[in-house]
Amino acid sequence: MRNFKELLIWQKGMEIWEESYKITQLLPTDERFGLVSQINRASSSIPANIAEGASRKGIKDQARFIQIALGSAFELETFYLGILRLKLTEESEIEQILSLIIEEQKMLSGYLKKLSS
């Protein structure tokens, strides 16, 4: 079992979660129970699954939770790309979070490869 708080992928996930909550405050209030709720769930799922995976003893179990976190990262990217397409906020508000998400996806993929080897 690893201390999940020391994992860079967990730290980056927490940063994404925090930034996502800030961005959802900028979205229209009529999206509160739709898109906002989905973004908040997906963004919290990334570090939560990394933490849960770190508690598992078997490599297969750890990898499964990292895969779930990676899936949540791709889901979150999709929501933000949708926000851009729908022009629900300024593009400049979304560029930084998209960059963080893509970086996290790469880090999670690398961690998965490390676990698999």
Secondary structure, 3 states (H helix, E strand, C coil): CCCHHHCHHHHHHHHHHHHHHHHHCCCCHHHCCCHHHHHHHHHHHHHHHHHHHHCCCCHHHHHHHHHHHHHHHHHHHHHHHHHHHHCCCCHHHHHHHHHHHHHHHHHHHHHHHHHHC
